Amino acid sequence: MRSGIHPDYQEVTVTCACGNHFETRSTMGQSSMRVEICSKCHPFYTGKQKIMDTAGRVGRFQAKYGRKAS
């Protein structure tokens, strides 16, 4: 393998808008990174996920397959 062709793999501190921060490793070349959403505040991981049904698609699906709309 040739030497000197791979970028540096370094520690990066990721900071979320919710205040959560964690350490990871990356080749991005900076020591910190800011994100808007992380696993601590994402609705899928927190269990606060809501289904947006503006066109009645969920209701039609549930009616078609015998489920009661909630």
Stockholm file with secondary structure:
# STOCKHOLM 1.0

chainA/1-70         MRSGIHPDYQEVTVTCACGNHFETRSTMGQSSMRVEICSKCHPFYTGKQKIMDTAGRVGRFQAKYGRKAS
#=GR chainA/1-70 SS CCSSCSCCCEEEEEEETTSCEEEEEESSSCSEEEESCCTTTCHHHHTCCCCCCSSSHHHHHHHHTTCCCC
#=GC SS_cons        CCSSCSCCCEEEEEEETTSCEEEEEESSSCSEEEESCCTTTCHHHHTCCCCCCSSSHHHHHHHHTTCCCC
//
